[in-house]
Amino acid sequence: MKAIIPGFVISLLLTCHAGITQTITLTFSGLSNGQGVLVDKIKVENLDKVCDTTLFYPDSRLVLQVLDVEQLNRHPGGLIANPSIIRIEDTPQGKMGYTFDFSMGAPCPGIPTVTYGGQTYHTVLIGTQCWFRENLNIGTRINGSQDQTNNGIIEKYCFDDNEANCNTYGGLYQWYEMMQYVTTAGIQGICPSGWHIPTDAELKTVIDLLGGGDVAGGKMKTTGDAATNESGFSAVPAGSRNASGVFDYYSGWWSSTEYDTIMAGSILFDDSGIVFSVLGFSYYKNSGFSVRCLRD
């Protein structure tokens, strides 16, 4: 039995029609080396009869075709590590094709852009997660020498106290301000409705999908050593504001996962393609980092 890391699970539930020949075609594209697709459930129901990948009842008249079979690992009932699960339920009439495009960097289906706070953000689909492609830039700028406060106004830092840097790279936020002073992981925070601040686990999903912490950074950033941005995440050198109120040139992105009263989860990239682990790597909450929003 083979484990596929990273990978995708296809769960396709189809309803048969008596007397109708249904030709179902599955096409897979955009898979990278080392990726696979596990067809865990292709189940066809015809009244009280069930047809699956190993047994088709003749009266269901179903023909299953799989394209790009060299990229497809079929292990019904097998194991897959850190799967992205894609579920489809349909009642096709006659012929029907399902194309699963795993190319990264494309906009999220049906949501290419989001307008929030007078600014337009592009989206990017990475695996099955829908992300903002740009850093969040919402709120009123205050100087880096000040702490952001729970005053009913979203406050932000701009690198070097220059508003133009927020327009280019997004705002920088202290953890509590980003969370809007609630400590629940995965909360909306300062993101728009229908979106939330990613958790450690959700950030780890991206990093694992991109090959792990030793290489994922290059696939997520636009500039610097090893930068390819093949994921479309488009991390930019936004800088940060340290816990002492001084702007620094390293860049970080917050997680909504709290570690204790003064530390929270984050990811930082070094000058190569390495991502500092989101499992156990924390930073001072009164630092100012960039924020990305993730679709609920």
C-alpha atoms as one frame of an Amber mdcrd trajectory, in Angstrom:
protein
   0.000   0.000   0.000   1.452   3.339  -1.029   1.330   6.659   0.795   1.360
   9.769  -1.371   2.820  12.999  -0.009   1.452  15.459  -0.897  -1.695  14.368
  -2.684  -5.375  14.634  -3.350  -8.358  12.442  -2.667 -11.165  12.378  -5.228
 -14.565  11.484  -3.830 -17.046  11.277  -6.711 -20.643  10.207  -6.031 -22.770
   9.668  -9.154 -26.392   8.619  -9.520 -27.152   6.163 -12.327 -30.130   6.231
 -14.684 -31.774   3.011 -15.730 -31.470   2.404 -19.455 -29.009   5.257 -20.033
 -25.400   4.530 -20.880 -23.202   6.909 -18.888 -19.604   7.367 -19.986 -17.667
   9.081 -17.234 -14.233  10.499 -18.071 -11.787  11.641 -15.393  -8.949  13.879
 -16.554  -6.080  14.957 -14.325  -3.678  17.784 -15.118  -1.215  20.084 -13.425
   0.333  17.512 -11.114   3.926  18.106 -10.032   6.553  15.432  -9.576   5.907
  13.498  -6.416   2.215  14.328  -6.356  -0.488  11.775  -6.837  -4.239  11.384
  -6.848  -5.914   8.739  -4.753  -9.266   7.654  -6.143 -10.662   6.730  -2.771
 -14.345   6.643  -3.671 -15.936   6.527  -7.081 -19.352   5.270  -6.160 -22.300
   4.989  -8.532 -25.748   4.406  -7.065 -28.695   2.912  -8.935 -31.664   2.620
  -6.616 -30.503   0.195  -3.914 -27.587  -1.104  -5.950 -24.084   0.292  -5.614
 -21.372   0.213  -8.266 -17.791   1.077  -7.359 -14.390   1.022  -9.054 -14.097
  -2.743  -8.769 -17.661  -3.865  -9.532 -20.108  -2.381 -12.010 -23.620  -3.787
 -12.179 -24.533  -4.382 -15.853 -27.862  -2.585 -15.620 -26.182   0.665 -14.596
 -24.528   0.826 -18.040 -21.614   2.855 -16.701 -18.289   3.096 -18.498 -15.399
   4.621 -16.543 -12.457   6.124 -18.388  -9.378   7.504 -16.629  -7.019   9.766
 -18.573  -3.398  10.594 -17.665  -3.256   7.236 -15.956   0.505   7.493 -15.505
  -0.112  10.369 -13.075  -2.919   8.588 -11.262  -2.311   6.326  -8.286  -5.440
   4.232  -7.773  -5.491   2.633  -4.365  -9.122   2.194  -3.267  -9.148   2.080
   0.493  -5.495   3.077   0.632  -3.744   5.697   2.674  -2.808   9.238   1.837
  -0.894  11.656   4.043  -2.126  15.229   4.503  -4.793  14.905   1.810  -6.660
  17.656   0.063 -10.116  16.161  -0.428 -12.217  17.035  -3.463 -15.843  15.891
  -3.322 -18.290  15.976  -6.223 -21.891  14.766  -6.274 -23.651  14.765  -9.620
 -26.456  13.186 -11.643 -25.049  13.139 -15.175 -27.204  12.448 -18.221 -25.261
  10.309 -20.675 -21.660  11.354 -21.225 -19.928  13.511 -18.637 -16.312  14.523
 -18.142 -14.695  15.721 -14.922 -11.392  17.559 -15.208  -9.291  17.962 -12.080
  -6.708  20.691 -12.653  -4.131  20.814  -9.874  -2.068  23.609 -11.395  -1.155
  26.162  -8.757  -1.268  29.908  -9.121  -4.724  30.178 -10.679  -7.465  32.359
  -9.138 -10.031  30.677  -6.917 -12.966  29.416  -9.018 -15.777  31.968  -8.996
 -13.831  34.360  -6.740 -11.022  35.906  -8.810 -11.018  39.102  -6.747 -12.370
  40.432  -3.458 -13.047  44.124  -2.781 -12.591  45.065   0.871 -12.031  48.430
   2.494 -11.816  50.149  -0.891  -9.022  47.863  -2.109  -9.175  44.952  -4.552
  -7.402  41.724  -3.639  -6.688  38.899  -6.053  -7.154  35.304  -4.974  -5.053
  32.199  -5.538  -5.994  28.541  -5.208  -3.286  26.413  -3.583  -4.425  22.818
  -3.321  -7.995  23.215  -2.109  -7.292  26.364  -0.087  -8.352  29.775  -1.394
  -5.994  32.590  -0.312  -5.614  36.315  -0.769  -2.694  36.783  -3.149  -1.758
  40.102  -1.528  -1.064  41.068   2.062  -3.985  42.680   3.837  -3.976  46.478
   3.892  -6.828  47.712   6.036  -7.050  50.351   8.744  -5.546  53.628   9.873
  -1.767  54.040  10.041  -0.102  54.789  13.356   3.605  55.240  14.041   5.719
  52.196  14.737   6.710  53.608  18.130   3.124  53.128  19.338   1.248  49.953
  20.261  -2.008  49.202  18.490  -4.952  49.348  20.886  -8.489  47.998  21.284
 -10.213  51.285  20.465 -12.744  50.217  17.827 -10.466  51.372  14.986  -8.357
  48.947  12.945  -4.798  50.253  13.220  -1.818  49.306  11.080   1.884  50.034
  10.720   3.477  50.911   7.410   7.150  50.068   7.033   9.326  53.065   7.959
   6.094  54.906   8.873   5.532  55.496   5.156   1.971  55.008   3.863   3.311
  54.225   0.395   4.828  51.006   1.760   1.382  49.856   2.907   0.046  50.500
  -0.573   2.803  48.343  -2.048   3.390  45.656   0.583   0.335  45.731   2.846
   0.008  46.739   6.473   1.799  45.317   9.506  -0.283  44.277  12.509   0.230
  43.230  16.081  -1.322  39.857  16.841  -4.140  41.061  19.097  -5.104  43.831
  16.670  -5.241  41.322  13.809  -7.405  39.001  15.931  -9.608  41.918  17.047
  -8.830  40.997  20.648 -10.340  37.509  20.500  -8.005  34.524  20.870  -9.996
  31.846  18.994  -7.868  30.160  16.321  -9.266  30.528  12.814 -11.318  33.619
  13.642 -12.271  36.263  11.058 -10.254  38.984  12.789  -9.574  41.895  10.447
 -10.346  39.810   7.335 -13.587  40.357   5.386 -16.696  38.271   6.023 -16.311
  34.719   4.718 -12.553  34.771   5.304 -10.370  34.146   8.343  -6.862  34.287
   9.769  -5.100  30.973   8.984  -4.125  28.594  11.759  -0.798  26.836  12.173
  -2.360  23.681  10.719  -3.643  25.538   7.643  -0.255  27.118   7.007   1.374
  23.728   7.429  -0.974  22.315   4.772   0.463  24.781   2.239   4.050  24.135
   3.269   3.604  20.352   3.076   1.902  20.637  -0.312   4.892  22.599  -1.606
   7.392  19.993  -0.480   8.124  20.918   3.137   9.834  23.702   5.021  13.207
  23.312   3.314  11.889  24.290  -0.123   8.413  25.793   0.279   9.660  29.312
   0.953  11.067  29.733  -2.544   7.800  28.531  -4.030   5.864  31.112  -2.012
   7.902  34.281  -2.518   8.367  36.682  -5.418  11.966  37.804  -4.899  15.211
  36.628  -3.313  17.305  33.469  -3.457  15.434  30.360  -4.634  12.306  32.421
  -5.368  10.032  30.872  -8.004   6.585  31.757  -6.607   5.230  28.699  -8.404
   2.448  28.454  -5.810   1.182  31.945  -6.612   1.208  32.867  -2.902   3.302
  35.898  -3.905   4.995  36.696  -0.606   6.684  40.096  -0.872   9.494  41.641
   1.224   7.146  43.650   3.413   9.482  43.926   6.381   8.215  43.861   9.950
   8.034  45.861  13.163   9.795  44.249  16.122   8.568  44.115  19.707  10.639
  47.207  20.548   8.872  49.330  17.955  11.724  49.269  15.413  11.218  48.307
  11.761  13.247  45.320  10.530  13.866  43.932   7.052  12.846  40.323   7.713
   9.266  39.481   6.748   6.752  37.392   8.643   3.109  36.320   8.413   0.904
  35.700  11.427  -0.996  32.557  12.320  -4.132  32.770  14.486  -2.767  29.997
  16.704  -1.928  31.266  20.187   0.972  29.722  22.106   0.717  31.629  25.376
  -0.078  35.127  26.627   2.892  36.726  24.843   3.643  34.427  21.886   1.713
  33.298  18.786   2.364  31.258  15.652   3.993  32.739  12.566   6.010  31.891
   9.474   9.173  33.648   8.347  11.320  33.083   5.270  15.081  33.226   5.339
  17.182  34.371   2.353  16.950  30.929   0.750  13.835  28.843   0.196  13.469
  27.784   3.817  10.315  28.432   5.835  10.711  28.498   9.583   8.367  25.830
  10.930   4.854  26.828  11.911   4.848  23.934  14.335   6.393  25.313  17.494
   7.785  28.495  15.957   6.278  31.489  17.694   6.901  35.196  17.906   6.081
  38.052  20.249   2.482  39.159  19.806   3.421  42.832  20.006   5.543  42.491
  16.860   4.086  43.765  13.592   3.737  41.161  10.821   1.873  40.832   7.546
  -1.564  39.180   7.350  -3.095  36.899   4.722  -6.765  35.908   4.646  -7.981
  32.377   3.925 -11.443  31.494   2.613 -13.776  29.815   5.139
